[in-house]
């Protein structure tokens, strides 16, 4: 077993990859990047900060500003993550020979 060389894809994996590709790039970025990575990271970091401050929830003005700012940052990061994964999985040529 070679840990540095990716294993060949099974027919089931190839079929699943083709179904994902058929739905399109924007769908992939939205579901895997924003909903699958950006929003969960936003929720975890928000809860972590509240826990770190003794479960202190900030005042309404501060709360809305911080949450809006972080939501924009993490969804932007999720978009970047999804776009990078799309490029890596579907656009870069396979290194298999």
N, C-alpha and C positions, 0 to 999 in steps of 0.2 A: 504494500500500500504506500503510494507516494503522497505525502502530505502537501507538496508544493505544486502538484499538477492536478487540475480539476478533473473529476471523473466525467466520463461521457454521459450525456443526458439519456434517460430512458425514453421510450416512445410516449409514455404518459406525461412526462415532464415537458417534452417537446410540444405535445398537444395543448397542454395548459399554457405554455408560453405563447403559442400562436393565438389562443383565445384572448389572452391579455393584450397582445399586439393588435388584434382586430378591433378592440374597444378604443384604441387610440392613445396618443401620448398625454393629452390633457386629462383624460379619465385616470390614467395611471398616476400622474403627478398628484391629482386631487386625492384619490383614494389612498395610495401608498405613502405619498409625501406629506400632504397636509393632514388628512384624517388619521393616517397610520403612524406618523412621526411627530408632526408639528403640534397638534392638539394634545396628545399625551404628554409630551415634554412640557408644554405650557402648564398643564394641570399638575404635574409632579413638581415643577419648580415653584409654582404658587403655593402648593400645600407644604413643600419643604420650607419655604421662607416663613410661612405662618407658624410651623412647628418650631423652627429655629428661634423665633421670637416669643415663645411661650404661648402659642396659639393666639397671638394678638392679631386681630383683623384690623387693618388700617381704617381711618375715617373714610367717609363716603367719597369726598373729593380726591383724596390720595389713592383710595382703592380703585376708583374708576380710571384714573390716569395711569396708574401702574399696570392694571390689568389690560387696559387697551394697548398700552405701549408694548407690553410683553406679548400679547396676542399677535400684534403686528410682527414683532421680531420673530417669534417662533413659527408662525405660519409662513413667513418669508423663508425661514430656514427649512421648513418642511417642503416648500416649493423647490428650493435649491436641491435638497436631498432627493426628492422624487425625480427631478430633471437629471441629476447625475446618475441615479440608478437606471433610468430609462436609457441614457446614453451608454452606460456600461453594459447593460444586459442586452439591449436590442440594436444598438448602432455600431459599437466597436466590433471590428472583425474578430472572429473566433481565433484563438491562438492554437487551437488543436490542429494537428497535421494528420 
